[in-house]
Amino acid sequence: MQALPVFMNLILRVPFNLDTLASSGNTFRLEISDTTGSFASPQLLATLNSNHSDTINANIAFAGLFTNKTYQVRIVANSPQDTSINTATVRIRTLPDNFSIAGAMPICAGTPSKFFASNNQSGVIYNWQLTFGNAALNPQADTLFVTPSTAGSISLSLAATNVCGTVTSSRVGITVLPPPPTAKPSLTKRGRWLDATNPLPVGGSGYRWYRNDTLISSATASSYYASS
């Protein structure tokens, strides 16, 4: 007897071979153990009226089995009464769980930014895709470091695959801001006024003024009046 891998909500197919024909009117029972492999209280999965080598098919969707657990299956005949000399191992598997792409947004051009699957799953292979825009990708399993080349936008998707199949996340659109300024600001003084002479870079969000290395939260213009 040989059992094939089985996935939740699909059919378990168990082929078996007989040394001799069973009696006419024989019924085969496909039984499954508990998670310890014990048949002390076996659960019936399916029956088959046959007297020769065959295959029993069982729909396990409503059998109340636990996913990612291992069971044993056996075949029992009633005419004559007999039990398969060996059992087959069955492990119930499912598709990867649904997930989303997580990470801080927006991001900046030229700077590596980290994105990752919202839930890491064992036994899963991850495949990142840049579906729109220009960026360098550095995938590391369920984590991706992406470095956009220019400001604008990019789009990412992620597929998770295991032995049962593939689940793909929704596409995530990401705004890409311009890179941080590279030129140090030049300041001029007009009495108590301080002026930044460097022009604000294209796409820049404003200026940030500091006093003794402490951010002045309300000061975002190109000039600042030092009142005291």
N, C-alpha and C positions, 0 to 999 in steps of 0.2 A: 504494500500500500504506500502510495506517495501523495502527500498533500502539497498543493501549490500555495504560494503566498496569497494572502487574502486581505482585502481592504474593506473597511467598514462601508456598508451600503452596497456591496457587490456580492457576487456569488462565489461560494467556496466549492471547488470541484475536487472530489477525492476519487481518483481511479484505484481499482483494486483487482487483484488476480486470484483465481481459484485454482487449486491443484486438481480438483474434480468437481463435476457439476453438483449443485445442491438439488434438493427435491423440488418437484413441481409445486408451485404455490408458496415457495419460500419468500420471506421478506427480510431484507437487509435494513438494519438501523444504523444511522450515522450518529454516534454519540461524542460529546465533547466533555473534557474534564473540567475541574476548577483550575485556578491559576497556579496551584501547587502541582498539577499533573495527576491528581487523585481522581479515580472513577468511583469513589464511594457513593456519590450521588450524581451520576452522569446526567447531562442534559441532552435531550433528543433534538437533533437538528433537522433530520430528514429521514424518510423511508423510501425503499425502492423494492418493488416486486420483481424479482429476477432470480434465476438459478445458475447464472454464468458470470464470468468476469465482466465488469462493467464500471460505470462511474456514477457516484451519487453527487447530486448538486444540492446545495443548501443556501438559502438566502439568510444571511446572518444579520440583516439590518435591524431586526426586532428581537434578537436573541438575548439582549441584555448583557453583552460581553463588554469587557473593558478594553479600551484602546491602549496600544503599546504594552500589552500583557501577552504572555506566552501560555498556550494551552496545548493539550494533546487530544487527538481524535482517534477513534477506533470504529471498526465495523463489527456488528453483531448479527449473526444469522439465527433464524428460529427453526429451520427445517433442512438439515439437522441443526440442533443448537450448537453454535460455535462462535468463537470470538477471534478476530484477526490476531495473528501471532506477534504483530508489531503495531506500534502506534506511530502517528505522524505529528510533527510539531507544527503548530499554527501560531503566527503572531499577528494580531489585529493591528492594522496600520490605518492612518488617515492622511488626507492631504495636509500640507502645511496650514497652520492657523492663519486667518486673515490678519493683516498688519498694515501699517502705514509708514511713510517716510518721515522721520523726525529730524529736527536740527534748527539752529537759530537762523532766522531770516529777518531782513535782507542780508546779503553778503557783499563783499567788496572785490572788485577786479584785482587780480594779481596776488590775492591773499588766499591761502588754502583754508577751506571751510569744511567742517565735519557734518556728515549726515549719516543716519543709521536706521535700521529697521526698528520699529517700535517694540517688538518682542523678538528676542533671539530664540531660535529653535534648534535643537540638536538633530543631527541627521539630515540637515538641509543645506543645499548648495545655493548661494546667492549670485545673481547676475544683474549688475547695474547697467543702465542704459542712459546715455545722454540723448534725449529725444528732440531737443531744440537748443540752438545756441552754440557758442564756441567755448570750450573749457577742457582742461587737462584733468583726467580722472585717475585716481589712485585707489582702486578698490581693495579692501582688506576684509573679506568674508561679508559679514552683515554691516560693515562700516565703510563709508566712502569719504575720501578727502578730494574735494573738487576745487580747482583753481581756474576761475573764469579769466579769459584773456582780455575782455573789454567790458565796459559798462553796457547795461541793457537788461536782458533777461535770458534765463536758461530754463530747461525743463528736464526733470529726472523721472525715471521709473525704476522699479526693482522687482525682479522675479525670484520667487523661492521655490525650489524644486526638491522633491524627495522621491522615493520609489513609487509613490502613488500618483504623482503628477506635479503640476505647476500652478502656483497662485501668484498673480501679478498685482502689485499695488496700483492705485490710481496715479496718474501723472501729477507731479508737483511743479507748479510754476514758481520760479524764484527770481526776485528782483536783484539785479547786480548793480551796485553803486560804483561810481568812479573810485579809483585808487586814492589813498590818502595823499595830501600834498607832499612834495619832496623838498620844496624850497622853504627855508626858514623865513618867517615873517620879518620885515624891516619896520621899525617903529620910528615915527617922528613926534616931537613934542611941541604943542602949542599952548603954552601956559599950563593949565591943568588937563588939557586935552591930549590924548595919545591917539595917533592915527597909524593904522596898518597900511603900508604903501603897496604891499603885494596884492594883486587882483585875486579875487576868489576864484578857485578853479572851476571849470565847467562842471555843473552838477553838484558843486559844493553846497553844503547845508548851512554854512554860516561860520562865524568866528567864535572862538572860545577864549575868554580873557581869564587870567589867573593873577592872584595877588599873594605873594609869598608862597607860591606853589599850591594855593587853594583856589579851586574853580569859583568864579563869580557867575552864578547860574543865570542871572538876568542879562549878562553882557554878551550879546551875539552880533552886534553891528561892527563895522570896520573901524569905528572910533569909540573911545571910552573916556568919560570924564571922571577923573580921580578927585572925588569930593573931599577926601581926607587922607 
